[in-house]
Amino acid sequence: NGIPEMFQPGGKKTAHPSVLVVGRLVPVKRHDLMVRAAALARSEVPDLTLTIVGEGYEREHIQSVVDHLGAHDWVELTGHLREDELVDRYQRAWVVSSASAREGWGLSLTEAAACGTPAVATRIAGHRDAVRDGESGLLTDGTADALAAGLVRILRDDPLRDRLRRGALDRAGALSWERTALGVMDVLARQAAPRTP
C-alpha cells in the first residue's frame, strides 16, 4: 500500500504523552479494549491522553466504557476529521495505536509513520506488514495488559521513542505510491516475461 504525500513530519508534539487511534468505530477495531489499555497505562503515565478518530455504530458502547472508567478528562472521541486535521493529529501524537483483531493493512499506522509517529499495535497480519516490530513500533499480544505495557514502554523512554520515530519514517519512505507501483510492475513484468521450456 502507498502513502499519499500529505502525510509527512511537521508541527509540534503535544506537551503531554498522547496516544492516537484512527479507525471506524466497529467491533473488530476493539476501541473499547484500547480505552481500557490506556487506562491501565495511566497508572504509570498519569498524564496520558487518548484520542479516537472515526465514526461508527459502536460509538455509544465506547462512550459507555469511557463513562464507566470516569475517563472524560483524558479520552476524546473526535468523530470524522478532515484530512488536514488528521495529518495534524498524527504529527502531534507521541504514539499511534491499534487494538484491532483483524486488518488487511494497517493504514493508520503507516500514515502515522510517515508523520514521524511510531506505533503500538496488536500482532496481527495487517499490522505485521505495516510495522517493523522494534524498528518502527511495537507489536503486542491482543490484551489490554500487553497494549498498556507497550504504551508505557514507548511513552516513558525518550531514546526508544526517538529511535522508533526514525524507524517509522524509514518504513514509510519505502511505501510511497511510486515505489508501490514500481514493485507491482516488476512482479507483472517478471510474470509476463517469455519462459524457456
N, C-alpha and C positions, 0 to 999 in steps of 0.2 A: 504494500500500500504506500502511496505517496503522501507527502505533507505539503499543503499549499504554502506559498512564500509568506503569507501574512503572519504565520506562526514563527516568531523569532524572538531572541532575547531583547530585553528593554525594560523600562520602568524601574521600579524600586520594590524590593521585597517588603512585606509587612513588618512592622516593628515587633510583632509577637509571632510565635510559631503558628503557622496557618496551614491547614490541610484542605485541599480542594478535591471534590468528587464531581465528575461530569457524566451524566447519562440519564436515559429515560427512567422515570420512577415506576419501575415494574419489578415483580418479584425476583427475576433472575439476577438483577443487579445487586440485590441484597443491601440496599441502602440502610435498612433498619439495623443490620449487623454492623455496618460501618459506623453508625451513631454509637452503638454500644462499644465498639472497639475504641473510638475516640474518647468515650467517657472513661474507659479503663486507662488509656494513655494519659489522661489528665491527672491521674494520681501521681505521675512523675513529671508531667509537663503541665502545671496548673493553668498556664495562660494560653494553652492551645485553643484554637478556634477551628470549626469545621464549616465549610460552605459546600452545599449540594446544589448543583446547577442542573436543571432539567424539569420536564413536565411529565405527568403520567397519572394513571388511576390509583397508584399506591401512595399518593401524597398524604392522604388523610391518615393512613396507617403509620407512615414515617413520622408525621407530626405527632401522633399519639405516643410514639416511642420518645420523642423529644419532650413531650409533656410529662410522661412518666418519670423520666430522668431529671426533670427540672432543668433542662439544658437550653432554655430560651436565650440566655445571655451569651452563649457561645456557639450555637448552631444556627445557621441561616439557610433557608430554602429559598433560592432566588427565583425559581421558575425559569422560563426560557430567557436567554440573553442574546443580544445582537452579537455578531462575530467579533466586532472590535471590543465589546465589553468582555467577551470570553477570553480573547487574547490577553487583555489587561489582567484578568483573574489568574490565568496561567502564569503570567510574568511575575505577579506579586506573591503567589503562594510559595511556601517553603517546600512543600511536597504535594504531589497529586496521588490519589489513592483510588483503588477499586477493590471491592469485596465480591465482585461478580462470580457467579457459579459457572457461566459459560460465555465465551466470546469467540467470534470468528477472527477478530483482530482487535487489539487494544488501542483503538483510535485516539481516545482522550489521553492515553499515556504517551503516545508518540507526538501528539500535538503539544502536550506539556513539555516533553523532552526538547522539542525544537525551540521552546521558550526558555530553556535552561532550568527546568524544574524536574527533579528526579521523582521516581515512583515507589510506592509500597503497594503491592497488589497480590492477589491470590495466584498461586502457582497452577494456572490452567493453560490450555493450548494457546489461545489467542494472546494471553499475557506473556507467555514464554517467547513468542515471536516478536513482541513489541519491546520487551525489556530484557536487557542482559543482566542477569542476576549478579549482584555485587559489582557491576560496572556502571549501569545507568539507573539502577534502582535495586530494590529488594523484593524478592518473591517469597511468599509465606504460605503456610497452610491456611485453609479457609475458615479459621476460627477467629472469634473476637480477640482472644488472648494473643494469638500469633500476629494478627494485624496490629494490635496495640504495641506489641514488642517491637515490630518493625518501625512503627511510627516513632516510638520513644528513641530507638537507636539512631535514626536519622536526625530527629529534631534536637537531640542533646549533644550530637557530635559534629561540631562545625567542620573539622577537616574531612570527615567522611562525607558530609553533605556537599562540600565543595568538590570533592573527587567525583561523586556521583553526578553532580551538576555538569561537570566537564564530560563525563561519560555519556550523559543524556544528550548533550549537544553533538558528540561524535556519532552516537547511534542515529539521531535524527538526520544528521548530514548524509547518511547512507540511504535515506528514504525519500529523496526528492522525487517528484513525478518524472523528471528527466531520467534519473538513474533507474527508476522502476520500469519505465517504458523501454529503455535500452536492454534491461535484463530480460523482459518478456520477448523483445525482438530477437535477442540472442538465442533464447530457447527455441523460438519458432524457426529461426534460420537453420539451426542445427538439425531440427526435425525434418525440415524441407530439403536439406542437402541430399544429393544423389547418394545412394548407398551401393557399395560394391557387393556383388554376390559372394 
